[in-house]
Amino acid sequence: MIAAATTAAALTLTGLASLALLLVLAVVAPAIAAHVGGAVARRTMLVAAPVVVAVVLVAALTRPGTHVVVVLGPFDVTLEGLDFAARITLRLVVMAGALVLFGFTTPVRSVVADLERRGTSPRLTYAVAATLDAVPEMLARGRAIRDAQRARGLDTEGSVGARLRGVLPLAAPAVLGAIHDVEAQTLALETRGFGRPGRRHVLWAPPDASTERVVRWALVVAVVVLVAGTASGAIPPLP
């Protein structure tokens, strides 16, 4: 709920100060408290960097304005373009950081068990679990295949040409391994009654304290008020 509320607030807020405050309160401070600050920062930059670079280049070079900062060939980099690029960058960093923090602090097992406890479709819960587990599993499989191929004499750290030639020996086992894992998981799920109709009765679910429920509903109300107030003009644009 915190990740969803942070994402909604980042899309609603437009001021640099308010976005920076949201980043500190909703991402940086919780990440430090959970002792994953460095990991969240690195992964957030890795996730957001490609989009941020593209957005900054487009916004800074093409957005019109009256205050020209520097001229780059046929493009005028304006103060308005840099301001717009800074706002978009901060917004993307906040959203990426909220989702990365969620991934680092919330076990997939807890998410799946809680969704099943609330009566969510088993197919949907499996899709959520498979999505959250996909990247770590692919990275682990890639490292294992890379080490195995290196042990067989494959050059994966030489020149650019050598690395390109080593892509196929790494990619083919990764794809075949992923297909095999999907087949094995399908058989395992069916033998455990995955396709059984009716409500499932979970044996374990994460604790849900009354304080947490109050905080969740407070976040829902706060986000609804912020979005509705900003859209209607009742809440003036925050700096």
Secondary structure by P-SEA (a helix, b strand, c coil): caaaaaaaaaaccccaaaaaaaaaaccaaaaaaacaaaaaaaaaaaaaaaaaaaaaaaaaccccccccccccccccccaaaaaaaaaaaaaaaaaaaaaaaaaacccaaaaaaaaaaacccaaaaaaaaaaaaaaaaaaaaaaaaaaaaaaacccccccaaaaaaaaaaaaaaaaaaaaaaaaaaaaaaaaaccccccbbbbcccccccaaaaaaaaaaaaaaaaaaaaaaaccccccc
